Amino acid sequence: MSTTTASALSAECTLAKKPGYGDVHAMCRRLDDVPLPHAAGILLVARCGCTCHRTGARS
């Protein structure tokens, strides 16, 4: 299973894939995993799986 599935993308990156909404990628704030405090290995918020974040470029 790929990390870029629709469920792994933020709402902003999902919308940015539609024509005319490419600039919405810049609004995505899910750039890092946010762990649940005092819980080992449990994430409160997972990082967005969009390829634009992995390369460091925002389009």
VEXDREN-82448 format. One record per residue: chain; x, y, z of N, C-alpha, C in turn; residue number from 1. Coordinates in nm, 4 decimals. Layout:
<node chain="A" n_X="X" n_Y="Y" n_Z="Z" ca_X="X" ca_Y="Y" ca_Z="Z" c_X="X" c_Y="Y" c_Z="Z" n="NUM"/>
...
//
This chain:
<node chain="A" n_X="0.0838" n_Y="-0.1182" n_Z="0.0000" ca_X="0.0000" ca_Y="0.0000" ca_Z="0.0000" c_X="0.0885" c_Y="0.1247" c_Z="0.0000" n="1"/>
<node chain="A" n_X="0.0571" n_Y="0.2172" n_Z="-0.0838" ca_X="0.1358" ca_Y="0.3387" ca_Z="-0.0978" c_X="0.1029" c_Y="0.4391" c_Z="0.0122" n="2"/>
<node chain="A" n_X="0.2033" n_Y="0.5211" n_Z="0.0490" ca_X="0.1798" ca_Y="0.6232" ca_Z="0.1512" c_X="0.1097" c_Y="0.7447" c_Z="0.0932" n="3"/>
<node chain="A" n_X="0.0882" n_Y="0.7472" n_Z="-0.0385" ca_X="0.0219" ca_Y="0.8613" ca_Z="-0.1007" c_X="-0.1234" c_Y="0.8305" c_Z="-0.1340" n="4"/>
<node chain="A" n_X="-0.1855" n_Y="0.7404" n_Z="-0.0622" ca_X="-0.3263" ca_Y="0.7125" ca_Z="-0.0839" c_X="-0.4085" c_Y="0.8322" c_Z="-0.0402" n="5"/>
<node chain="A" n_X="-0.5312" n_Y="0.8371" n_Z="-0.0871" ca_X="-0.6171" ca_Y="0.9513" ca_Z="-0.0572" c_X="-0.6373" c_Y="0.9703" c_Z="0.0920" n="6"/>
<node chain="A" n_X="-0.6395" n_Y="0.8626" n_Z="0.1691" ca_X="-0.6592" ca_Y="0.8751" ca_Z="0.3136" c_X="-0.5370" c_Y="0.9341" c_Z="0.3833" n="7"/>
<node chain="A" n_X="-0.4186" n_Y="0.9240" n_Z="0.3205" ca_X="-0.2974" ca_Y="0.9752" ca_Z="0.3821" c_X="-0.2723" c_Y="1.1224" c_Z="0.3494" n="8"/>
<node chain="A" n_X="-0.3475" n_Y="1.1767" n_Z="0.2539" ca_X="-0.3285" ca_Y="1.3154" ca_Z="0.2141" c_X="-0.4121" c_Y="1.4087" c_Z="0.3007" n="9"/>
<node chain="A" n_X="-0.3588" n_Y="1.5279" n_Z="0.3202" ca_X="-0.4364" ca_Y="1.6298" ca_Z="0.3912" c_X="-0.5483" c_Y="1.6787" c_Z="0.2998" n="10"/>
<node chain="A" n_X="-0.6424" n_Y="1.7478" n_Z="0.3566" ca_X="-0.7531" ca_Y="1.8027" ca_Z="0.2766" c_X="-0.7010" c_Y="1.9026" c_Z="0.1740" n="11"/>
<node chain="A" n_X="-0.6001" n_Y="1.9793" n_Z="0.2119" ca_X="-0.5440" ca_Y="2.0789" ca_Z="0.1210" c_X="-0.4772" c_Y="2.0129" c_Z="0.0010" n="12"/>
<node chain="A" n_X="-0.3994" n_Y="1.9085" n_Z="0.0244" ca_X="-0.3301" ca_Y="1.8411" ca_Z="-0.0852" c_X="-0.4272" c_Y="1.7632" c_Z="-0.1736" n="13"/>
<node chain="A" n_X="-0.5330" n_Y="1.7111" n_Z="-0.1165" ca_X="-0.6348" ca_Y="1.6437" ca_Z="-0.1955" c_X="-0.7027" c_Y="1.7432" c_Z="-0.2891" n="14"/>
<node chain="A" n_X="-0.7371" n_Y="1.8601" n_Z="-0.2387" ca_X="-0.7994" ca_Y="1.9642" ca_Z="-0.3211" c_X="-0.7024" c_Y="2.0166" c_Z="-0.4261" n="15"/>
<node chain="A" n_X="-0.5744" n_Y="2.0268" n_Z="-0.3922" ca_X="-0.4741" ca_Y="2.0809" ca_Z="-0.4841" c_X="-0.4546" c_Y="1.9939" c_Z="-0.6072" n="16"/>
<node chain="A" n_X="-0.4951" n_Y="1.8680" n_Z="-0.6029" ca_X="-0.4841" ca_Y="1.7804" ca_Z="-0.7189" c_X="-0.5877" c_Y="1.8120" c_Z="-0.8256" n="17"/>
<node chain="A" n_X="-0.6889" n_Y="1.8882" n_Z="-0.7926" ca_X="-0.7926" ca_Y="1.9256" ca_Z="-0.8894" c_X="-0.7454" c_Y="2.0461" c_Z="-0.9705" n="18"/>
<node chain="A" n_X="-0.7842" n_Y="2.0528" n_Z="-1.0974" ca_X="-0.7425" ca_Y="2.1644" ca_Z="-1.1828" c_X="-0.7829" c_Y="2.3000" c_Z="-1.1240" n="19"/>
<node chain="A" n_X="-0.6897" n_Y="2.3932" n_Z="-1.1256" ca_X="-0.7161" ca_Y="2.5279" ca_Z="-1.0769" c_X="-0.6905" c_Y="2.5494" c_Z="-0.9289" n="20"/>
<node chain="A" n_X="-0.6543" n_Y="2.4449" n_Z="-0.8561" ca_X="-0.6322" ca_Y="2.4568" ca_Z="-0.7114" c_X="-0.4889" c_Y="2.4234" c_Z="-0.6713" n="21"/>
<node chain="A" n_X="-0.3940" n_Y="2.4274" n_Z="-0.7635" ca_X="-0.2559" ca_Y="2.3901" ca_Z="-0.7364" c_X="-0.1895" c_Y="2.4716" c_Z="-0.6268" n="22"/>
<node chain="A" n_X="-0.2319" n_Y="2.5961" n_Z="-0.6094" ca_X="-0.1702" ca_Y="2.6818" ca_Z="-0.5081" c_X="-0.2127" c_Y="2.6470" c_Z="-0.3660" n="23"/>
<node chain="A" n_X="-0.3091" n_Y="2.5579" n_Z="-0.3507" ca_X="-0.3577" ca_Y="2.5189" ca_Z="-0.2177" c_X="-0.2546" c_Y="2.4335" c_Z="-0.1432" n="24"/>
<node chain="A" n_X="-0.1580" n_Y="2.3731" n_Z="-0.2156" ca_X="-0.0527" ca_Y="2.2953" ca_Z="-0.1501" c_X="0.0187" c_Y="2.3778" c_Z="-0.0432" n="25"/>
<node chain="A" n_X="0.0350" n_Y="2.5058" n_Z="-0.0657" ca_X="0.1063" ca_Y="2.5919" ca_Z="0.0289" c_X="0.0337" c_Y="2.6058" c_Z="0.1621" n="26"/>
<node chain="A" n_X="-0.0939" n_Y="2.5727" n_Z="0.1668" ca_X="-0.1715" ca_Y="2.5843" ca_Z="0.2906" c_X="-0.1626" c_Y="2.4596" c_Z="0.3788" n="27"/>
<node chain="A" n_X="-0.1044" n_Y="2.3522" n_Z="0.3291" ca_X="-0.0942" ca_Y="2.2286" ca_Z="0.4068" c_X="0.0022" c_Y="2.2488" c_Z="0.5228" n="28"/>
<node chain="A" n_X="-0.0396" n_Y="2.2123" n_Z="0.6418" ca_X="0.0425" ca_Y="2.2266" ca_Z="0.7622" c_X="0.0800" c_Y="2.0926" c_Z="0.8243" n="29"/>
<node chain="A" n_X="0.0403" n_Y="1.9820" n_Z="0.7601" ca_X="0.0730" ca_Y="1.8488" ca_Z="0.8131" c_X="0.2093" c_Y="1.8045" c_Z="0.7606" n="30"/>
<node chain="A" n_X="0.3142" n_Y="1.8764" n_Z="0.7992" ca_X="0.4481" ca_Y="1.8503" ca_Z="0.7472" c_X="0.5258" c_Y="1.7506" c_Z="0.8319" n="31"/>
<node chain="A" n_X="0.4860" n_Y="1.7295" n_Z="0.9554" ca_X="0.5540" ca_Y="1.6375" ca_Z="1.0461" c_X="0.4520" c_Y="1.5536" c_Z="1.1208" n="32"/>
<node chain="A" n_X="0.4971" n_Y="1.4348" n_Z="1.1666" ca_X="0.4138" ca_Y="1.3536" ca_Z="1.2546" c_X="0.4053" c_Y="1.4221" c_Z="1.3910" n="33"/>
<node chain="A" n_X="0.2869" n_Y="1.4220" n_Z="1.4501" ca_X="0.2683" ca_Y="1.4782" ca_Z="1.5844" c_X="0.2341" c_Y="1.3618" c_Z="1.6774" n="34"/>
<node chain="A" n_X="0.3279" n_Y="1.3241" n_Z="1.7647" ca_X="0.3011" ca_Y="1.2104" ca_Z="1.8538" c_X="0.2040" c_Y="1.2464" c_Z="1.9662" n="35"/>
<node chain="A" n_X="0.1315" n_Y="1.1468" n_Z="2.0116" ca_X="0.0440" ca_Y="1.1634" ca_Z="2.1270" c_X="0.1332" c_Y="1.1703" c_Z="2.2505" n="36"/>
<node chain="A" n_X="0.1200" n_Y="1.2739" n_Z="2.3318" ca_X="0.2065" ca_Y="1.2876" ca_Z="2.4494" c_X="0.1943" c_Y="1.1666" c_Z="2.5428" n="37"/>
<node chain="A" n_X="0.3071" n_Y="1.1217" n_Z="2.5923" ca_X="0.3164" ca_Y="1.0117" ca_Z="2.6893" c_X="0.2675" c_Y="0.8780" c_Z="2.6348" n="38"/>
<node chain="A" n_X="0.2652" n_Y="0.8619" n_Z="2.5018" ca_X="0.2258" ca_Y="0.7351" ca_Z="2.4409" c_X="0.3313" c_Y="0.6962" c_Z="2.3379" n="39"/>
<node chain="A" n_X="0.3919" n_Y="0.5837" n_Z="2.3565" ca_X="0.4993" ca_Y="0.5400" ca_Z="2.2667" c_X="0.4419" c_Y="0.4867" c_Z="2.1357" n="40"/>
<node chain="A" n_X="0.4793" n_Y="0.5502" n_Z="2.0252" ca_X="0.4416" ca_Y="0.5007" ca_Z="1.8931" c_X="0.3017" c_Y="0.5338" c_Z="1.8454" n="41"/>
<node chain="A" n_X="0.2274" n_Y="0.6134" n_Z="1.9178" ca_X="0.0918" ca_Y="0.6506" ca_Z="1.8764" c_X="0.0942" c_Y="0.7942" c_Z="1.8267" n="42"/>
<node chain="A" n_X="0.0397" n_Y="0.8144" n_Z="1.7071" ca_X="0.0397" ca_Y="0.9478" ca_Z="1.6496" c_X="-0.0942" c_Y="1.0182" c_Z="1.6720" n="43"/>
<node chain="A" n_X="-0.0858" n_Y="1.1428" n_Z="1.7110" ca_X="-0.2042" ca_Y="1.2264" ca_Z="1.7228" c_X="-0.2459" c_Y="1.2737" c_Z="1.5839" n="44"/>
<node chain="A" n_X="-0.1466" n_Y="1.3171" n_Z="1.5043" ca_X="-0.1689" ca_Y="1.3593" ca_Z="1.3665" c_X="-0.0548" c_Y="1.3037" c_Z="1.2823" n="45"/>
<node chain="A" n_X="-0.0891" n_Y="1.2338" n_Z="1.1748" ca_X="0.0136" ca_Y="1.1798" ca_Z="1.0859" c_X="0.0531" c_Y="1.2830" c_Z="0.9815" n="46"/>
<node chain="A" n_X="0.1782" n_Y="1.2751" n_Z="0.9389" ca_X="0.2303" ca_Y="1.3640" ca_Z="0.8352" c_X="0.1559" c_Y="1.3384" c_Z="0.7045" n="47"/>
<node chain="A" n_X="0.1355" n_Y="1.4410" n_Z="0.6271" ca_X="0.0705" ca_Y="1.4291" ca_Z="0.4964" c_X="0.1599" c_Y="1.3456" c_Z="0.4053" n="48"/>
<node chain="A" n_X="0.1012" n_Y="1.2553" n_Z="0.3307" ca_X="0.1773" ca_Y="1.1668" ca_Z="0.2437" c_X="0.2002" c_Y="1.2202" c_Z="0.1042" n="49"/>
<node chain="A" n_X="0.1694" n_Y="1.3442" n_Z="0.0795" ca_X="0.1836" ca_Y="1.4033" ca_Z="-0.0531" c_X="0.3306" c_Y="1.4123" c_Z="-0.0933" n="50"/>
<node chain="A" n_X="0.3597" n_Y="1.3855" n_Z="-0.2189" ca_X="0.4974" ca_Y="1.3892" ca_Z="-0.2675" c_X="0.5562" c_Y="1.5306" c_Z="-0.2654" n="51"/>
<node chain="A" n_X="0.4737" n_Y="1.6331" n_Z="-0.2636" ca_X="0.5261" ca_Y="1.7698" ca_Z="-0.2617" c_X="0.5984" c_Y="1.7994" c_Z="-0.1302" n="52"/>
<node chain="A" n_X="0.5655" n_Y="1.7301" n_Z="-0.0230" ca_X="0.6304" ca_Y="1.7518" ca_Z="0.1063" c_X="0.7600" c_Y="1.6713" c_Z="0.1178" n="53"/>
<node chain="A" n_X="0.7640" n_Y="1.5552" n_Z="0.0547" ca_X="0.8827" ca_Y="1.4717" ca_Z="0.0635" c_X="1.0002" c_Y="1.5319" c_Z="-0.0117" n="54"/>
<node chain="A" n_X="0.9744" n_Y="1.6050" n_Z="-0.1182" ca_X="1.0833" ca_Y="1.6657" ca_Z="-0.1943" c_X="1.1207" c_Y="1.8030" c_Z="-0.1409" n="55"/>
<node chain="A" n_X="1.0403" n_Y="1.8554" n_Z="-0.0503" ca_X="1.0665" ca_Y="1.9879" ca_Z="0.0051" c_X="1.0090" c_Y="2.0993" c_Z="-0.0792" n="56"/>
<node chain="A" n_X="0.9541" n_Y="2.0660" n_Z="-0.1953" ca_X="0.8967" ca_Y="2.1696" ca_Z="-0.2832" c_X="0.7470" c_Y="2.1782" c_Z="-0.2630" n="57"/>
<node chain="A" n_X="0.6981" n_Y="2.2965" n_Z="-0.2669" ca_X="0.5543" ca_Y="2.3179" ca_Z="-0.2606" c_X="0.5108" c_Y="2.3804" c_Z="-0.3906" n="58"/>
<node chain="A" n_X="0.4209" n_Y="2.3139" n_Z="-0.4590" ca_X="0.3751" ca_Y="2.3691" ca_Z="-0.5870" c_X="0.2307" c_Y="2.4090" c_Z="-0.5802" n="59"/>
//
